[in-house]
Amino acid sequence: MESEVMEIDGSVMEGGGQILRVSAALSCITGTSVKITKIRAGRSTPGLRPQHLSGLQLVSDLCSGSLQGAEIGSTEISLTPGKIHCGNHTADPQTAGSVCLLLQASLPCAVFADGPSQLVLKGGTNAEMAPQIDYTVKVFKPTMEKFGVHFDCDGGGEVMVTVNPVKELQPVLMTERGKLTKCYGRAFVAGVLPYKLAKDMSSAAVRTIRREIKDLYINIPALQEKENATGNANGIIIIAESSTGCVFAGSALGRKGVYAEQIGAEAAEMLLRNVRHNGCVDEFLQDQVIIFMALAKGTSRIRTGPVTQHTQTAIHIAEKLTQAKFTITKCDDELSNDDTFLIECEGSGAANAHM
């Protein structure tokens, strides 16, 4: 029986890789064939870039699918999914594309496989990737565990992710942030860059946070990364945890001609921006949880800051490809401000047919 094909306009809203990742993953899980047109139409280099192509190939491989139009620069692809199967799957964009974005596309699929999966994701070097991999392990992973998703990941430029399948996803309630209990992270230099840069980033970050939050435990060591470092880089990631188990992050990578102090202050400012609204997720986690809310069985509620365009895009695609229904309301309790919102989702209750 020919199933109908869901056509998706790749130029709407955020108009980038987000549409590809969410559409491909949901196509794979729901068994719905998708045709995505006008891919990245508004970008300076329209069409598929290596990291998008490699993400689509990975999803297609996970579900023994048939993928048409999959080449660099292509503005239209079609994916006809088959059965999701476990085992080893590798993605290598052969560029410093983000490993974390490859994980965003493939993790939801692997959760509905017929057994454990090993995903080998290749991407940027250890130095470039550092903040992102830290983010995946420290912020994304514990949040996924609330949905019942368990995975392990290790590695630098090549990340090995082991995913265990589930029968169905649990809905999550993240509506009370509690108070911030600690703040930690690392400022690093890799390659031949002087250690002083790491110390400068760290002390500027601590100063910036202290100006706003006086009595918080803060520990951001300065590190010189000699091993696994290919190329020269410096960067900082800062994580804050709350008494109810919410986790937030701010990060920044060094750029040519920018003082280390400014990089440290930028990361701290990003973190502060994400805790001022008293929500339970930061702006980067916000759009990543949408697909899991949409697939969960039951109602999820997540308190957050301003709803990003990435999140609105993920909701748009999730409602198109599943039976999930989302509502966004402004919070008006005494702990909220103008930037505090509640994302609520009646999940579609996707079930793993293999379990």
C-alpha positions in Angstrom: 0.0 0.0 0.0 1.4 3.4 -1.0 1.3 5.6 2.1 0.7 9.3 1.6 3.6 11.6 1.6 3.7 14.6 3.9 5.1 17.6 2.2 7.1 20.0 4.3 8.2 23.5 3.4 11.8 23.8 4.5 11.8 27.6 4.2 9.2 28.3 6.9 10.0 29.9 10.3 13.5 29.0 11.3 14.0 27.7 7.8 17.2 25.7 8.5 18.5 22.4 9.7 16.0 22.2 12.6 13.2 21.4 10.1 15.3 18.6 8.5 16.2 17.1 11.9 12.7 17.1 13.4 11.0 16.0 10.1 13.4 13.2 9.4 13.3 11.8 13.0 9.4 12.0 13.1 9.2 10.4 9.7 11.3 7.5 10.9 9.3 7.1 14.2 5.8 7.5 12.8 6.5 5.6 9.5 5.2 8.6 7.5 7.0 9.4 4.2 8.1 13.0 4.0 9.1 15.3 1.1 11.0 18.4 2.2 11.2 21.2 -0.3 12.9 24.7 -0.4 15.6 23.4 2.0 17.4 26.3 3.7 16.0 28.6 0.9 16.8 31.8 2.7 20.4 31.0 3.6 23.4 32.4 1.9 24.3 28.9 0.8 20.9 27.3 0.3 20.3 23.5 0.2 21.9 20.7 2.2 25.4 21.3 3.8 27.6 18.3 4.7 26.3 18.1 8.3 22.6 18.1 7.2 23.3 15.4 4.6 25.1 13.2 7.0 22.2 13.6 9.6 19.6 12.6 7.0 21.7 9.6 5.9 22.1 8.5 9.6 18.3 8.7 10.2 17.6 6.9 6.9 20.2 4.2 7.9 18.5 3.8 11.3 15.1 3.1 9.7 16.3 1.2 6.6 14.7 4.0 4.7 15.0 5.2 1.1 16.4 8.7 0.8 16.1 10.6 -2.5 17.8 13.9 -3.4 20.5 13.5 -0.8 23.4 15.5 -2.1 25.2 18.6 -1.1 23.3 21.7 -2.3 20.1 19.8 -2.8 17.0 21.8 -1.9 14.5 18.9 -2.0 14.7 15.5 -0.4 12.3 12.6 0.1 12.5 10.0 2.9 10.5 6.8 2.9 11.1 5.1 6.2 11.3 1.4 6.8 11.6 -0.4 10.2 13.9 1.2 12.9 16.6 -1.3 13.7 19.3 -1.4 16.4 23.0 -2.0 15.9 25.9 0.2 14.9 25.3 3.4 12.9 27.9 5.9 11.8 27.7 9.5 10.7 30.7 11.4 9.3 30.0 14.8 7.6 33.9 15.0 7.1 33.6 18.6 8.3 33.5 20.1 11.8 29.7 19.9 11.7 28.2 19.5 15.1 28.1 16.1 16.7 25.3 17.3 18.9 23.1 18.2 15.9 23.7 14.6 14.6 22.5 13.3 17.9 19.4 15.5 17.9 18.3 13.9 14.7 19.2 10.3 15.5 18.5 9.9 19.3 14.7 10.0 19.0 14.8 7.2 16.3 17.2 5.0 18.3 14.9 5.1 21.3 12.2 3.3 19.2 14.6 0.7 17.8 14.3 -3.1 18.5 17.4 -3.1 20.7 20.4 -1.1 21.9 22.1 1.1 19.3 25.6 2.4 19.0 25.9 5.7 17.2 29.3 6.8 16.1 29.2 10.5 15.4 32.1 12.3 13.9 32.5 16.0 13.8 34.5 18.9 15.1 37.8 18.4 17.0 37.8 18.0 20.7 38.7 21.7 21.2 36.0 23.1 19.0 33.5 20.6 20.2 34.2 20.9 23.9 31.4 23.1 25.1 28.8 21.3 23.0 29.8 17.8 24.2 29.8 19.1 27.8 26.3 20.5 27.2 25.1 17.2 25.9 26.4 15.3 28.9 25.6 17.8 31.6 22.3 19.4 30.5 20.7 17.5 27.7 21.3 14.0 29.1 19.8 14.5 32.6 16.7 16.1 31.0 16.3 13.2 28.6 16.3 10.8 31.6 13.2 12.5 32.9 11.5 11.3 29.7 12.9 7.8 30.3 15.5 8.1 27.6 18.9 6.6 28.6 22.1 7.0 26.6 25.8 7.2 27.3 28.3 9.2 25.3 32.0 9.5 25.3 34.8 10.8 23.0 36.0 14.0 21.6 36.1 14.5 17.8 34.5 11.1 17.4 31.6 10.5 19.9 30.3 7.1 20.6 26.7 7.2 21.8 25.0 4.0 23.2 21.2 4.3 23.3 18.7 1.9 25.0 15.3 1.6 23.5 12.0 2.3 25.5 8.5 1.0 25.2 7.1 4.6 25.3 8.3 8.0 26.6 7.1 9.4 29.9 5.7 12.9 30.0 7.7 15.5 32.1 6.7 18.2 34.5 9.3 20.9 34.8 7.4 23.8 36.3 9.4 24.7 39.5 12.9 25.9 39.2 13.7 26.2 42.9 16.9 28.2 43.8 20.2 28.0 42.1 22.5 25.8 44.2 25.8 25.7 42.4 27.7 26.8 39.3 30.6 25.0 37.8 32.3 24.5 34.5 35.7 24.9 32.8 37.7 27.4 30.9 40.1 25.8 28.5 42.9 26.4 26.1 44.0 23.8 23.6 47.1 23.6 21.3 49.7 26.3 21.8 47.6 29.0 23.3 48.8 30.3 26.7 47.2 29.0 29.9 46.7 32.7 31.0 43.8 32.9 28.5 41.9 30.2 30.4 42.5 32.0 33.7 41.3 35.3 32.3 38.1 33.7 30.9 37.4 32.0 34.2 37.9 35.1 36.4 35.9 37.3 34.1 33.0 34.8 34.2 33.1 34.5 38.0 33.1 38.3 38.3 30.1 38.7 36.0 28.0 36.1 37.8 28.9 37.4 41.2 27.7 40.9 40.3 24.2 39.5 39.9 24.1 36.4 42.2 26.1 37.1 45.4 25.9 33.9 47.4 26.3 31.1 44.9 29.0 28.4 45.0 31.1 28.9 41.8 33.9 26.7 40.5 35.2 27.2 37.0 38.8 25.8 36.8 41.2 26.9 34.1 42.5 24.0 32.1 45.2 23.5 29.5 44.2 20.7 27.2 47.3 19.0 25.7 45.8 15.6 24.8 43.5 15.1 21.8 43.9 18.8 20.8 44.0 19.3 17.1 44.4 23.0 16.4 44.4 25.9 18.7 41.2 27.0 20.5 40.0 28.5 23.7 36.5 28.4 25.2 34.4 28.2 28.4 31.3 26.4 29.5 29.4 27.3 32.7 26.7 25.1 34.1 24.2 26.1 36.9 22.1 23.6 38.8 18.9 24.3 40.8 17.5 22.7 43.9 14.8 20.9 41.8 17.3 19.4 39.4 17.1 22.0 36.6 20.3 22.6 34.6 21.3 25.6 32.6 24.4 26.6 30.6 26.3 29.4 29.0 29.3 29.0 26.8 31.5 30.8 24.4 34.4 30.0 22.1 37.4 32.3 21.6 37.6 34.3 18.4 40.4 36.1 16.7 40.9 39.6 18.1 38.6 39.2 21.1 40.0 39.4 24.6 39.7 36.3 26.8 37.9 38.4 29.5 35.2 39.2 27.0 34.7 35.5 26.1 34.4 34.7 29.8 31.9 37.5 30.4 29.9 36.5 27.3 29.4 32.9 28.6 28.4 34.2 32.0 25.9 36.7 30.5 24.4 33.9 28.4 24.0 31.8 31.6 22.4 34.7 33.5 20.0 35.5 30.7 18.8 31.9 30.9 18.2 32.0 34.7 16.6 35.4 35.0 13.2 34.2 33.7 12.9 31.6 36.4 12.1 28.9 33.9 13.3 25.3 34.1 15.2 25.0 30.8 17.5 27.3 28.9 17.0 28.6 25.4 19.1 25.7 23.8 17.3 22.9 25.6 13.9 24.4 24.9 13.7 23.4 21.3 15.4 20.0 21.8 12.7 18.7 24.2 9.8 19.5 21.8 10.1 16.2 19.8 10.2 14.2 23.1 7.1 16.1 24.5 5.3 15.3 21.2 6.1 11.6 21.4 5.5 11.1 25.1 2.4 9.4 26.4 0.5 12.0 28.5 0.8 15.7 29.2 4.1 17.4 29.6 4.6 20.9 31.0 7.8 22.9 30.9 8.3 26.4 32.3 10.7 28.4 30.2 11.9 31.8 29.1 10.9 33.5 25.8 9.9 30.9 23.2 12.6 30.8 20.5 12.0 30.5 16.8 13.7 27.1 16.8 11.1 26.0 19.4 8.2 27.3 17.4 9.6 25.6 14.3 9.9 22.2 16.1 6.3 22.6 17.4 5.1 23.3 13.9 6.7 20.2 12.5 5.7 18.0 15.5 2.1 19.0 15.2 2.2 18.3 11.4 3.7 14.8 11.8 2.1 13.6 15.1 -1.2 13.9 16.9 0.5 16.0 19.6 -1.1 19.3 20.6 0.9 22.2 22.0 -0.1 25.3 23.9 2.0 28.2 25.0 0.8 30.5 27.8 2.4 33.3 29.7 3.2 32.5 33.4 1.7 35.0 35.9 2.7 33.6 39.3 4.8 35.7 41.7 8.1 34.1 40.5 7.5 34.9 36.8 8.3 38.0 34.8 7.5 39.2 31.3 9.8 36.6 29.9 8.3 33.5 31.6 6.2 31.0 29.6 4.7 27.6 30.0 4.9 25.1 27.1 2.3 22.4 27.5 1.9 19.4 25.2 -0.7 16.6 25.0 1.7 13.9 23.7 0.9 11.5 20.9 1.9 8.5 22.9 4.1 6.9 20.3 4.7 3.2 21.2 7.7 1.1 20.3 6.3 -1.8 18.3 9.3 -4.0 19.1 8.8 -4.1 22.9 
